[in-house]
Amino acid sequence: MEMQKNKHEKKSDGEEMEGKKRHVSRTVCPFYSYEQMQFLRDEVLVEVKDIEQLVALGKETKACPYYGSRYAIPAAQLVVLPYQMLLHEATRSAAGISLKDQVVIIDEAHNLIDTITCIHSAEVSGSQLCCAHSQLLQYMERYRKRLKAKNLMYIKQILYLLQQFVSVLGGNVNQNPNSQAISQTGTVLKSINDFLFQSQIDNINLFKVQRYCEKSLISRKLFGFVERYGAPTVVKTNKENQKLAGLQNFLLSLQQGSDKEGALQSLPVEAEGDQLRTASPLMQIEGFLSALTNANQDGRVILNRQGTVGQSSLKFLLLNPAVHFAKVVKECRAVIIAGGTMQPVADFREQLLSCAGVDPARIVEFSCGHVIPPENILPIILCNGPSNQQLEFTYQRRDLPQMMDELGRILCNVCNVVPGGVVCFFPSYEYEKQVYAHWKKTGLLTRLATKKKIFQEPKKANQVEQVLVEYAKCIKCCSHVGGQMTGALLFSVVGGKMSEGINFSDDLGRCVIMVGMPYPNIKAPELQEKMTWLDKTMPRAAGQAPSRVLIENLCMKAVNQSIGRAIRHQRDFASILLLDHRYARSAIFNKLPQWIKERTQVKVAFGSAFAELRKFHRGKSDTS
């Protein structure tokens, strides 16, 4: 941005540079050439190129592939782009995407509602607020004499906003946020208007402040200013405090090191993240200010007060995603919302389309069967275990030793008859850990390990690949060697790293087991607020409260995503075990995908379920 600006810069702006810096900042981007980018545009339109090919072409033609490819948009017949760029209006217009009379296809749309909610929600931490205040204050002090009165007024307004936000969290903007302890910790939810009144900023026109930020690019100027003058990334404190903070960090790292090795390893990563976030905190804060301009009923502000001001945060939660999706629907000629596992679809119809004012006659629903033949899938809802214990993995009952023992017996039986890989999904990391520890104590893990090598889904994303490679290697090895060990067993978590986007095709997933029903935590303040909002604004569906429907839909979407991991192509086959008698209830059963639902068997007794399972896998191994 700086190099582009230098190309068109007027002399008066250049006066800010001093000494040698004037020479350095005059550098212009050699790739930002209009003629070369026009050439690149034509090349892009002649033949489809992926991102790597665009970069190679850009280097070759000395043209910027980032801007050059944007020039190709008006003439293109098909534009492929990420969710965020399509659904966020400001990003859309910045990229030069016009939706007027276009056909928009949103693929993998099972997360569409969550995505819109996340894109338009915004969170800022206390340390970001203090850091932005410190940087902006230094900027204002340095250029006070050169700034126009109007600009100075807006900068003072932003400084006031930042000060009030920190004060609402219970801190002082002029002190180090990491050493300011907070007396009243906890989470409070406010409507937008209540938050504005409590912060005493209801007299400030946030729309004008937002417009000033967009036009003046103040966050970018601040970013450049911070680089140029090396402003500290934390609030200025006196030397003594800095020494003390350094000492405290050192002692903390020692203490964590003695507690457990893992904690120490995670320290540098977090510190790195913080540094990245504070590089230009005002950008993040602009997002929060923009969120506060939503209508009062469409969102909530969450005040999350933790140990210190630095750790505390303000978060805007969007409750009504339809307000932003309505703009997309209004401009387009048609919108296709598509995906492999879209059930239950009522959410899309009610929360997105009806709320966005779409005429019901305009909504067409289409669902088709699966490419696999019916005999290649065996879904079973199992109501009781081998010792006739009813399977009910509710929060109250799942911790019972007899429930965990019964689950272990089921797995032992399954591993005896299913070749290759078995993937077992648990409702949470905590429960998986608890069951694993219980089985270790009772010796059941050792019994399982005679048939399958056991793997656990790691919590850290960067370790997932390694676990999957080892898991696949083990299954391949067992199929070649033969012997007592028949494959591998993977303990995974619903909504974790492996429940979406990863294929357990062929031998990697011959049986998928779902332990209980992965309901979300209804005590979470954000979910509670969403439930209350739905009950107020949505009609009751078939006698059920909208909040109840939401909870069931969230649960079944997660289940459908997870069990869909096993069937990945036409000749693939797998059995699916849903372990909980509650799956047999019609309200839940009807939320399974059609192609699974029409082949599902509900088994009250374990014996008949086991017989079916053995017959299915024996038949398949004979034919293959």
Backbone torsions as a table, in degrees:
resi	resn	phi	psi	omega
1	MET	NA	-41.3	-179.3
2	GLU	-62.7	-42.6	-178.2
3	MET	-68.7	-33.7	177.2
4	GLN	-67.1	-40.9	-177.5
5	LYS	-63.3	-37.7	-178.6
6	ASN	-61.4	-29.7	-178.0
7	LYS	-65.6	-36.9	-175.7
8	HIS	-109.6	14.8	-168.5
9	GLU	-74.1	138.7	174.7
10	LYS	-85.4	159.4	-173.9
11	LYS	-62.7	-39.7	-174.0
12	SER	-60.3	-34.7	179.2
13	ASP	-66.5	-31.4	-176.8
14	GLY	-70.2	-13.9	-178.8
15	GLU	-66.0	-18.5	179.6
16	GLU	-67.6	-27.6	-178.7
17	MET	-73.6	147.7	-179.0
18	GLU	-127.4	143.5	173.9
19	GLY	53.7	-131.4	-176.8
20	LYS	-63.6	-30.7	-174.9
21	LYS	-57.5	-29.3	180.0
22	ARG	-59.5	-40.7	-177.7
23	HIS	-68.2	-45.6	-176.6
24	VAL	-62.4	-45.8	-173.4
25	SER	-70.8	-10.5	-179.0
26	ARG	-80.4	-4.0	-179.7
27	THR	-58.7	133.6	175.9
28	VAL	-111.1	155.9	-176.4
29	CYS	-74.9	122.1	-177.4
30	PRO	-70.2	-18.3	-177.8
31	PHE	-92.0	-10.9	-176.3
32	TYR	-90.7	66.5	-178.5
33	SER	-115.1	123.9	-174.3
34	TYR	-58.1	-46.0	-176.5
35	GLU	-61.9	-46.6	-178.2
36	GLN	-64.8	-36.7	-178.5
37	MET	-70.7	-30.9	175.1
38	GLN	-65.1	-38.6	178.3
39	PHE	-64.6	-44.2	179.6
40	LEU	-62.1	-41.3	178.9
41	ARG	-55.8	-46.0	-178.8
42	ASP	-64.1	-39.9	178.6
43	GLU	-62.7	-40.1	-179.4
44	VAL	-63.7	-39.3	-175.8
45	LEU	-77.7	-21.4	-179.1
46	VAL	-70.6	-42.2	-175.0
47	GLU	-145.9	140.2	-178.1
48	VAL	-65.5	132.2	179.0
49	LYS	-128.7	145.5	175.3
50	ASP	-87.8	178.5	-172.4
51	ILE	-60.2	-44.0	-178.6
52	GLU	-61.9	-40.4	179.4
53	GLN	-66.2	-35.2	177.5
54	LEU	-63.2	-42.0	-180.0
55	VAL	-63.9	-44.5	179.6
56	ALA	-61.0	-43.3	179.7
57	LEU	-64.3	-39.6	179.0
58	GLY	-61.1	-42.9	179.0
59	LYS	-63.8	-41.8	-176.7
60	GLU	-66.2	-42.4	-174.7
61	THR	-95.5	2.6	-177.2
62	LYS	54.5	44.0	179.3
63	ALA	-129.5	145.5	-176.8
64	CYS	-74.9	117.4	-178.4
65	PRO	-69.0	-25.1	-178.7
66	TYR	-67.4	-52.3	179.9
67	TYR	-80.7	-35.3	-178.6
68	GLY	-59.9	-41.6	-179.1
69	SER	-69.4	-28.4	176.5
70	ARG	-64.6	-35.0	178.3
71	TYR	-62.1	-23.8	-176.3
72	ALA	-80.4	-13.7	-173.9
73	ILE	-58.7	-50.3	-175.7
74	PRO	-57.3	-34.8	-176.4
75	ALA	-89.1	-11.7	-175.6
76	ALA	-74.6	148.6	176.6
77	GLN	-94.9	-24.6	179.0
78	LEU	-136.4	125.7	178.0
79	VAL	-119.1	125.1	178.1
80	VAL	-104.1	127.5	-175.2
81	LEU	-149.7	160.2	179.9
82	PRO	-71.7	154.9	175.2
83	TYR	-40.3	-54.9	-170.8
84	GLN	-58.5	-38.9	-177.3
85	MET	-69.6	-30.5	-178.7
86	LEU	-80.0	-41.4	-168.2
87	LEU	-90.0	-14.1	-178.4
88	HIS	-103.9	115.6	-169.9
89	GLU	-57.8	-45.4	-176.9
90	ALA	-63.9	-41.9	179.8
91	THR	-65.7	-38.9	-179.1
92	ARG	-60.5	-49.2	-176.9
93	SER	-70.8	-33.0	178.4
94	ALA	-63.8	-34.1	-178.6
95	ALA	-84.2	-5.4	179.3
96	GLY	78.8	29.5	179.6
97	ILE	-95.4	120.8	175.5
98	SER	-109.6	130.3	-177.7
99	LEU	-96.2	0.7	-175.8
100	LYS	-55.4	119.7	177.1
101	ASP	58.9	23.0	179.1
102	GLN	-92.7	163.2	170.2
103	VAL	-100.6	120.3	-179.1
104	VAL	-105.4	126.1	176.6
105	ILE	-113.1	119.3	178.4
106	ILE	-106.7	108.5	-178.0
107	ASP	-93.0	165.2	-177.5
108	GLU	48.7	47.6	-169.0
109	ALA	-87.2	9.9	-178.4
110	HIS	-61.0	-24.0	-179.8
111	ASN	-102.2	16.5	-171.6
112	LEU	-58.3	-46.5	-178.0
113	ILE	-62.4	-46.0	179.4
114	ASP	-62.7	-40.2	-178.1
115	THR	-62.9	-46.8	179.9
116	ILE	-61.7	-42.1	179.3
117	THR	-60.6	-45.3	-178.3
118	CYS	-67.5	-43.0	-178.2
119	ILE	-59.6	-37.2	-174.9
120	HIS	-100.0	5.5	171.9
121	SER	-95.6	155.7	-177.2
122	ALA	-146.4	140.7	-179.6
123	GLU	-130.0	136.8	175.1
124	VAL	-130.2	138.3	-179.5
125	SER	-91.6	162.5	178.2
126	GLY	-59.8	-37.8	-178.3
127	SER	-70.2	-32.2	176.2
128	GLN	-66.6	-40.8	179.9
129	LEU	-62.6	-46.1	-179.4
130	CYS	-66.0	-39.8	-179.1
131	CYS	-65.1	-44.9	179.1
132	ALA	-62.7	-39.7	179.1
133	HIS	-61.8	-45.5	-179.0
134	SER	-61.2	-46.3	-178.1
135	GLN	-65.8	-44.3	-177.2
136	LEU	-67.0	-36.2	179.3
137	LEU	-63.9	-44.3	178.9
138	GLN	-63.6	-40.4	179.1
139	TYR	-61.2	-45.4	-177.9
140	MET	-65.5	-43.1	-179.4
141	GLU	-60.7	-42.7	-176.1
142	ARG	-68.6	-39.5	-173.7
143	TYR	-109.1	14.8	-176.4
144	ARG	-49.0	-42.7	-175.1
145	LYS	-72.3	-24.8	-176.5
146	ARG	-93.6	-18.2	-175.6
147	LEU	-76.2	139.6	176.1
148	LYS	-67.6	154.0	-177.1
149	ALA	-55.8	-40.8	-177.2
150	LYS	-65.4	-43.9	179.3
151	ASN	-63.7	-40.7	179.0
152	LEU	-61.4	-39.0	179.8
153	MET	-62.3	-45.1	-179.3
154	TYR	-66.0	-39.5	179.2
155	ILE	-62.7	-41.0	178.1
156	LYS	-64.3	-36.8	178.1
157	GLN	-64.1	-42.7	179.9
158	ILE	-64.7	-41.5	177.9
159	LEU	-60.0	-40.9	179.1
160	TYR	-64.6	-43.5	179.0
161	LEU	-58.4	-46.8	-179.0
162	LEU	-61.8	-41.9	179.6
163	GLN	-61.1	-43.4	-177.8
164	GLN	-69.9	-36.4	178.7
165	PHE	-62.8	-43.1	179.8
166	VAL	-67.0	-37.8	-178.8
167	SER	-66.1	-36.9	177.4
168	VAL	-63.3	-32.5	178.4
169	LEU	-76.6	-10.2	177.6
170	GLY	98.2	24.9	-177.9
171	GLY	-129.0	-178.5	179.3
172	ASN	-119.7	125.6	-173.6
173	VAL	-64.6	-21.1	-176.3
174	ASN	-91.4	4.8	179.4
175	GLN	-117.3	161.0	-179.9
176	ASN	-61.1	119.3	-175.8
177	PRO	-64.5	-26.0	-176.1
178	ASN	-81.1	-12.4	178.1
179	SER	-111.1	4.9	177.5
180	GLN	-94.1	108.1	179.8
181	ALA	-77.5	150.4	179.4
182	ILE	-109.5	129.1	-175.6
183	SER	-75.9	-46.7	-177.6
184	GLN	-101.0	96.2	179.9
185	THR	-89.1	164.9	179.8
186	GLY	133.3	179.4	-177.7
187	THR	-116.1	130.2	178.9
188	VAL	-125.1	136.5	176.5
189	LEU	-107.3	136.5	-179.1
190	LYS	-131.0	151.2	169.7
191	SER	-73.5	162.8	-176.9
192	ILE	-58.7	-47.4	-178.2
193	ASN	-61.2	-43.8	179.5
194	ASP	-60.9	-39.9	179.8
195	PHE	-65.0	-41.8	179.9
196	LEU	-63.5	-40.4	179.1
197	PHE	-67.5	-45.3	-177.8
198	GLN	-63.4	-35.8	-180.0
199	SER	-79.8	-7.2	-177.9
200	GLN	59.6	41.5	178.5
201	ILE	-122.5	14.2	-177.6
202	ASP	-67.1	-14.2	-179.8
203	ASN	-89.9	-1.8	-178.7
204	ILE	-97.7	133.2	179.2
205	ASN	-81.6	100.5	-175.6
206	LEU	-68.0	-26.7	178.3
207	PHE	-64.0	-41.6	179.8
208	LYS	-68.4	-39.8	178.9
209	VAL	-62.4	-42.9	179.9
210	GLN	-61.7	-43.0	-179.8
211	ARG	-65.3	-38.8	178.5
212	TYR	-61.7	-45.0	-179.5
213	CYS	-59.8	-42.0	-178.8
214	GLU	-67.3	-43.9	-174.8
215	LYS	-76.3	-40.1	-174.4
216	SER	-84.3	-14.5	-175.5
217	LEU	52.7	39.7	-174.3
218	ILE	-57.2	-37.1	-177.6
219	SER	-66.5	-33.3	178.1
220	ARG	-72.5	-39.2	179.0
221	LYS	-62.7	-38.8	-179.2
222	LEU	-66.1	-38.7	-179.6
223	PHE	-62.2	-47.5	178.1
224	GLY	-63.5	-41.0	-179.0
225	PHE	-62.0	-43.5	-178.2
226	VAL	-64.7	-41.1	178.2
227	GLU	-64.4	-42.7	-173.6
228	ARG	-68.4	-43.4	-175.0
229	TYR	-104.8	6.8	174.6
230	GLY	55.9	46.0	177.7
231	ALA	-64.6	146.9	-178.9
232	PRO	-65.4	151.2	-179.4
233	THR	-82.8	-10.3	171.1
234	VAL	-116.9	167.4	-177.7
235	VAL	-61.2	140.7	179.6
236	LYS	-59.5	130.8	173.5
237	THR	-133.0	165.5	-180.0
238	ASN	-72.2	163.7	-173.3
239	LYS	-53.8	-40.0	-175.9
240	GLU	-60.7	-45.1	180.0
241	ASN	-62.2	-40.1	-178.7
242	GLN	-63.9	-42.4	178.7
243	LYS	-60.7	-43.5	-177.5
244	LEU	-63.3	-44.2	-179.7
245	ALA	-61.2	-42.0	179.0
246	GLY	-61.1	-43.6	-179.8
247	LEU	-64.3	-43.5	179.6
248	GLN	-60.5	-43.8	179.1
249	ASN	-60.6	-41.4	-178.8
250	PHE	-64.3	-46.4	179.6
251	LEU	-62.5	-39.2	179.8
252	LEU	-61.9	-43.2	-178.5
253	SER	-66.3	-36.4	177.5
254	LEU	-64.5	-45.2	-177.7
255	GLN	-62.1	-43.9	-179.6
256	GLN	-67.4	-34.1	179.2
257	GLY	-62.5	-40.0	-179.7
258	SER	-74.6	-28.0	178.6
259	ASP	-65.6	-60.6	178.2
260	LYS	-160.2	147.0	-174.8
261	GLU	-60.0	-41.2	-174.7
262	GLY	-57.1	-40.1	-175.6
263	ALA	-62.3	-39.2	-177.7
264	LEU	-67.4	-38.8	-179.2
265	GLN	-62.8	-32.9	-175.6
266	SER	-81.3	-9.9	-177.3
267	LEU	-61.4	-53.9	-175.9
268	PRO	-59.6	-37.2	-178.8
269	VAL	-61.0	-46.0	-178.9
270	GLU	-64.2	-41.3	-178.8
271	ALA	-61.4	-40.6	179.8
272	GLU	-60.7	-44.9	-179.7
273	GLY	-59.6	-42.1	-179.1
274	ASP	-61.7	-42.6	-178.4
275	GLN	-61.3	-42.4	-179.7
276	LEU	-63.2	-41.5	-175.5
277	ARG	-67.9	-34.3	-175.1
278	THR	-86.7	0.3	-179.3
279	ALA	-55.6	-46.1	175.1
280	SER	-142.3	76.5	-173.8
281	PRO	-63.7	-23.8	-176.8
282	LEU	-65.1	-28.9	178.0
283	MET	-61.1	-45.4	179.6
284	GLN	-63.7	-40.2	-177.5
285	ILE	-68.5	-34.7	175.5
286	GLU	-58.4	-39.8	177.5
287	GLY	-61.2	-39.3	180.0
288	PHE	-68.8	-43.2	179.0
289	LEU	-62.1	-40.8	179.6
290	SER	-64.0	-38.8	179.5
291	ALA	-63.7	-32.9	-178.9
292	LEU	-69.3	-10.1	179.1
293	THR	-88.0	1.5	174.8
294	ASN	-65.8	160.3	177.4
295	ALA	-64.3	145.8	-173.8
296	ASN	-51.9	-40.4	-174.4
297	GLN	-79.1	-12.6	-173.2
298	ASP	-89.8	-5.1	-178.4
299	GLY	-156.7	171.5	177.5
300	ARG	-135.0	153.6	174.7
301	VAL	-107.7	129.0	-179.7
302	ILE	-105.7	119.9	175.7
303	LEU	-96.0	111.5	-176.9
304	ASN	-109.0	99.1	-177.1
305	ARG	-95.4	113.9	179.4
306	GLN	-107.8	-167.5	-175.0
307	GLY	-48.3	-47.0	-179.9
308	THR	-124.4	169.0	178.3
309	VAL	-62.3	-40.2	-179.3
310	GLY	-59.2	-38.3	-178.2
311	GLN	-81.7	-18.6	-178.2
312	SER	-75.8	163.4	-178.4
313	SER	-152.9	161.0	172.0
314	LEU	-114.8	131.6	-179.8
315	LYS	-130.9	135.3	173.1
316	PHE	-97.4	127.5	179.8
317	LEU	-111.5	119.5	177.8
318	LEU	-80.6	125.5	-179.8
319	LEU	-96.9	-27.3	-175.0
320	ASN	-118.3	88.9	-177.2
321	PRO	-66.1	-19.3	-176.0
322	ALA	-62.0	-30.4	-176.8
323	VAL	-61.2	-35.0	-179.8
324	HIS	-85.8	-31.6	179.7
325	PHE	-73.4	-27.1	-179.3
326	ALA	-57.1	-36.6	-179.0
327	LYS	-64.4	-37.8	179.2
328	VAL	-66.2	-49.4	-176.8
329	VAL	-61.5	-39.9	-175.5
330	LYS	-65.2	-40.0	-176.1
331	GLU	-79.1	-32.2	-171.8
332	CYS	-77.7	159.1	173.2
333	ARG	-80.7	-40.4	178.8
334	ALA	-152.9	148.6	175.8
335	VAL	-124.0	127.8	175.7
336	ILE	-110.9	118.1	179.1
337	ILE	-103.9	108.5	-170.8
338	ALA	-124.9	157.1	177.1
339	GLY	179.2	162.7	-179.5
340	GLY	-77.1	-37.3	180.0
341	THR	-126.4	85.0	-176.4
342	MET	-97.6	-13.8	-179.3
343	GLN	-66.0	146.2	-11.2
344	PRO	-76.7	136.0	-173.9
345	VAL	-88.8	-9.2	-177.4
346	ALA	-55.9	-36.1	-180.0
347	ASP	-54.2	-47.2	-177.1
348	PHE	-63.3	-43.9	-176.9
349	ARG	-63.9	-47.1	-173.3
350	GLU	-83.5	-51.7	-173.8
351	GLN	-75.1	-29.9	-176.6
352	LEU	-102.3	-56.1	-170.0
353	LEU	-79.6	-50.3	-179.5
354	SER	-61.3	-44.7	-179.4
355	CYS	-65.7	-25.6	179.3
356	ALA	-84.5	3.1	176.1
357	GLY	79.7	24.2	179.3
358	VAL	-78.2	133.7	178.4
359	ASP	-63.8	124.9	-178.1
360	PRO	-53.2	-29.9	-179.5
361	ALA	-66.7	-21.0	-178.2
362	ARG	-80.8	-16.8	-174.5
363	ILE	-89.4	120.3	177.5
364	VAL	-116.6	131.0	-178.8
365	GLU	-109.3	132.1	179.1
366	PHE	-134.6	130.6	178.2
367	SER	-136.8	138.2	-179.0
368	CYS	-124.5	166.1	-180.0
369	GLY	-72.6	-177.7	-178.6
370	HIS	-97.1	156.6	-179.0
371	VAL	-72.8	-17.1	-176.8
372	ILE	-81.6	146.5	176.5
373	PRO	-67.4	151.8	-175.4
374	PRO	-55.9	-32.0	-176.5
375	GLU	-76.2	-3.6	-179.0
376	ASN	-89.7	2.5	-178.5
377	ILE	-137.0	138.0	177.7
378	LEU	-130.2	89.9	176.5
379	PRO	-88.3	129.8	179.7
380	ILE	-128.4	130.9	170.9
381	ILE	-96.9	117.4	-176.1
382	LEU	-103.4	122.0	-175.3
383	CYS	-94.1	-28.8	-178.9
384	ASN	-134.6	152.5	-179.7
385	GLY	-88.4	-175.3	-177.5
386	PRO	-58.9	-33.7	180.0
387	SER	-98.5	25.5	176.5
388	ASN	64.2	21.4	175.6
389	GLN	-77.5	127.1	180.0
390	GLN	-67.3	132.1	-178.0
391	LEU	-86.3	108.2	176.8
392	GLU	-143.2	96.5	-175.6
393	PHE	-90.7	55.0	175.8
394	THR	-77.7	167.1	-178.7
395	TYR	-57.8	-33.3	-176.9
396	GLN	-77.4	-32.5	-170.6
397	ARG	-105.7	-17.7	-171.5
398	ARG	-69.5	-21.0	-179.7
399	ASP	-82.0	-8.6	-177.8
400	LEU	-64.2	134.5	-179.1
401	PRO	-55.5	-38.9	-178.2
402	GLN	-65.5	-30.4	178.8
403	MET	-70.4	-43.6	179.5
404	MET	-68.1	-35.5	177.3
405	ASP	-64.9	-43.0	-179.2
406	GLU	-63.2	-40.1	177.7
407	LEU	-61.9	-40.8	178.5
408	GLY	-62.5	-41.5	179.9
409	ARG	-64.0	-39.9	178.8
410	ILE	-61.2	-46.7	-178.0
411	LEU	-62.9	-39.8	178.5
412	CYS	-60.2	-45.1	179.2
413	ASN	-63.6	-44.2	-179.1
414	VAL	-61.9	-46.1	-177.5
415	CYS	-64.9	-22.4	177.8
416	ASN	-71.9	-29.4	-174.5
417	VAL	-111.9	-16.6	-178.1
418	VAL	-95.8	121.7	177.3
419	PRO	-80.1	167.3	174.4
420	GLY	69.6	-136.3	-172.8
421	GLY	-98.7	139.0	173.6
422	VAL	-119.6	126.4	179.0
423	VAL	-110.1	123.2	-178.0
424	CYS	-113.8	116.9	-178.2
425	PHE	-95.1	127.1	175.8
426	PHE	-103.1	156.3	-178.3
427	PRO	-69.7	-22.3	-179.8
428	SER	-158.0	161.2	177.3
429	TYR	-60.9	-39.6	-176.9
430	GLU	-62.4	-44.7	-177.3
431	TYR	-69.1	-38.4	177.7
432	GLU	-60.0	-42.2	-179.8
433	LYS	-63.5	-43.8	-178.0
434	GLN	-63.5	-46.6	-179.5
435	VAL	-64.3	-42.7	-179.3
436	TYR	-59.3	-45.8	179.9
437	ALA	-63.8	-40.5	-179.4
438	HIS	-64.2	-44.3	-179.6
439	TRP	-67.4	-32.6	178.6
440	LYS	-63.6	-42.1	-178.6
441	LYS	-66.2	-40.8	-175.2
442	THR	-84.7	-6.2	179.2
443	GLY	85.8	2.6	-178.6
444	LEU	-68.9	-32.6	178.7
445	LEU	-59.5	-40.2	-179.5
446	THR	-62.9	-40.3	179.3
447	ARG	-65.4	-42.8	178.7
448	LEU	-62.1	-39.7	-174.2
449	ALA	-68.2	-14.3	177.2
450	THR	-72.8	-27.8	-178.7
451	LYS	-99.5	-38.3	-175.8
452	LYS	-134.3	139.6	172.1
453	LYS	-77.1	134.4	-172.9
454	ILE	-97.0	132.4	175.9
455	PHE	-124.2	148.8	176.3
456	GLN	-119.7	141.4	176.9
457	GLU	-66.9	126.6	179.0
458	PRO	-76.9	154.1	178.7
459	LYS	-77.4	-28.3	-177.0
460	LYS	-87.0	130.9	-175.9
461	ALA	-60.3	-35.0	-175.1
462	ASN	-73.2	-6.6	179.7
463	GLN	-101.6	-8.4	-175.5
464	VAL	-60.6	-46.8	-177.1
465	GLU	-55.5	-46.1	-178.1
466	GLN	-60.7	-45.0	-179.3
467	VAL	-62.8	-43.5	-179.9
468	LEU	-63.1	-40.4	179.5
469	VAL	-62.2	-46.7	179.9
470	GLU	-62.8	-42.2	-179.4
471	TYR	-60.5	-48.5	-179.1
472	ALA	-65.0	-40.5	-179.1
473	LYS	-61.6	-42.9	-178.6
474	CYS	-62.5	-44.5	-178.5
475	ILE	-64.4	-42.9	-179.6
476	LYS	-62.8	-44.3	-178.4
477	CYS	-61.7	-46.2	-178.0
478	CYS	-63.7	-36.8	-177.7
479	SER	-69.7	-29.2	178.6
480	HIS	-80.1	-44.7	-171.6
481	VAL	-77.3	-37.2	-173.4
482	GLY	76.9	-161.2	179.3
483	GLY	96.4	-167.5	-173.3
484	GLN	-70.8	-37.7	179.7
485	MET	-75.8	119.6	-173.5
486	THR	-104.6	-0.3	-178.8
487	GLY	157.7	-143.5	-175.5
488	ALA	-138.6	154.8	178.8
489	LEU	-121.6	124.3	-177.8
490	LEU	-112.9	120.7	174.8
491	PHE	-87.9	117.0	-176.5
492	SER	-122.7	174.7	-176.1
493	VAL	-128.3	133.8	178.2
494	VAL	-63.5	131.5	-178.9
495	GLY	79.5	3.0	179.2
496	GLY	-85.8	-157.1	-175.5
497	LYS	-74.1	-21.2	-172.4
498	MET	-108.3	1.8	-176.8
499	SER	-89.8	-6.7	177.3
500	GLU	-139.4	142.6	170.4
501	GLY	74.9	-1.0	178.7
502	ILE	-114.2	135.2	-177.3
503	ASN	-96.9	122.6	170.4
504	PHE	-103.8	62.6	-175.6
505	SER	-80.1	160.0	177.1
506	ASP	50.4	-130.1	-174.2
507	ASP	-66.7	-15.6	-178.8
508	LEU	-68.7	-23.6	-179.7
509	GLY	-149.2	78.5	178.2
510	ARG	-83.5	-19.4	176.2
511	CYS	-146.3	130.1	175.6
512	VAL	-112.4	127.4	-179.0
513	ILE	-114.3	129.5	178.8
514	MET	-110.7	114.1	-178.8
515	VAL	-87.8	110.5	177.5
516	GLY	68.9	-166.3	-179.2
517	MET	-116.6	119.8	-174.1
518	PRO	-78.2	67.4	177.3
519	TYR	-67.7	144.5	176.5
520	PRO	-70.2	165.9	179.9
521	ASN	-76.6	104.3	-174.4
522	ILE	-74.7	-4.3	176.7
523	LYS	-86.1	-9.8	179.9
524	ALA	-63.7	126.2	-175.0
525	PRO	-56.6	-36.7	-178.2
526	GLU	-65.4	-42.1	-179.3
527	LEU	-69.2	-39.1	178.6
528	GLN	-59.4	-42.0	-178.8
529	GLU	-65.0	-41.2	178.7
530	LYS	-63.3	-40.9	-179.6
531	MET	-64.0	-44.9	179.4
532	THR	-61.2	-43.6	-178.6
533	TRP	-62.4	-43.7	180.0
534	LEU	-63.2	-42.5	-179.9
535	ASP	-62.9	-31.1	-179.9
536	LYS	-78.1	-34.9	-169.3
537	THR	-106.0	-20.4	-175.6
538	MET	-104.6	150.1	175.7
539	PRO	-74.8	155.1	177.0
540	ARG	-69.4	138.0	-179.7
541	ALA	-108.1	118.5	179.4
542	ALA	49.4	44.0	176.6
543	GLY	79.1	-3.2	-179.2
544	GLN	-97.7	142.1	176.5
545	ALA	-67.2	140.6	-179.9
546	PRO	-54.9	-33.5	-179.4
547	SER	-66.1	-38.1	178.7
548	ARG	-65.6	-42.7	178.8
549	VAL	-61.3	-42.2	179.8
550	LEU	-57.9	-47.6	-177.7
551	ILE	-61.2	-44.9	179.5
552	GLU	-65.0	-40.6	-179.3
553	ASN	-65.9	-41.3	177.9
554	LEU	-60.8	-42.4	-179.7
555	CYS	-63.6	-50.3	-174.7
556	MET	-72.0	-28.6	174.8
557	LYS	-62.9	-42.9	-179.7
558	ALA	-65.4	-40.7	178.7
559	VAL	-62.9	-48.6	-177.6
560	ASN	-62.1	-37.8	177.0
561	GLN	-63.1	-45.4	-175.4
562	SER	-67.6	-47.1	-176.2
563	ILE	-73.1	-19.4	177.4
564	GLY	-74.7	-5.5	-178.2
565	ARG	-69.2	-21.9	-169.6
566	ALA	-86.9	-32.4	-177.4
567	ILE	-99.5	107.4	-171.8
568	ARG	-120.2	-7.6	176.5
569	HIS	-157.8	174.2	-168.9
570	GLN	-60.0	-35.3	-176.5
571	ARG	-99.3	8.4	-179.9
572	ASP	-73.5	153.9	174.1
573	PHE	-145.7	150.1	-179.5
574	ALA	-164.9	155.4	171.0
575	SER	-103.6	150.4	-178.7
576	ILE	-127.4	123.2	179.6
577	LEU	-112.8	119.3	175.4
578	LEU	-102.7	108.6	-172.9
579	LEU	-94.5	86.7	173.7
580	ASP	176.7	130.3	-177.4
581	HIS	-65.5	-19.1	-177.0
582	ARG	-68.4	-20.8	177.7
583	TYR	-63.2	-22.5	-177.0
584	ALA	-78.6	-13.1	177.8
585	ARG	-64.2	138.0	-171.9
586	SER	-60.6	-38.0	-178.7
587	ALA	-60.9	-36.0	-179.4
588	ILE	-82.2	-46.9	-176.9
589	PHE	-55.2	-40.5	-177.6
590	ASN	-70.3	-9.3	179.2
591	LYS	-94.0	3.2	173.7
592	LEU	-77.3	152.2	177.6
593	PRO	-59.3	145.6	-175.8
594	GLN	-51.8	-45.5	-174.7
595	TRP	-68.2	-23.0	175.4
596	ILE	-87.6	-42.0	-176.1
597	LYS	-57.6	-45.1	-174.8
598	GLU	-71.5	-9.2	179.3
599	ARG	-113.5	3.2	-174.4
600	THR	-79.0	138.1	175.0
601	GLN	-111.6	132.4	175.3
602	VAL	-95.4	120.1	-177.3
603	LYS	-115.8	120.9	178.0
604	VAL	-79.9	-40.6	-177.9
605	ALA	-99.6	141.9	-178.7
606	PHE	-67.8	-35.8	-176.5
607	GLY	-54.4	-49.3	-177.1
608	SER	-70.7	-32.9	177.5
609	ALA	-64.9	-42.9	-178.1
610	PHE	-65.4	-39.2	179.2
611	ALA	-61.9	-43.7	178.1
612	GLU	-60.7	-43.4	-177.4
613	LEU	-63.0	-45.3	-178.4
614	ARG	-64.6	-43.5	-179.2
615	LYS	-61.9	-43.7	-178.3
616	PHE	-60.7	-51.2	-175.0
617	HIS	-73.8	-32.7	176.7
618	ARG	-65.7	-44.3	179.7
619	GLY	-60.0	-41.1	-177.7
620	LYS	-70.1	-40.1	-178.0
621	SER	-71.3	-28.0	177.0
622	ASP	-68.9	-42.8	-177.2
623	THR	-72.7	-33.1	-178.3
624	SER	-81.9	NA	NA
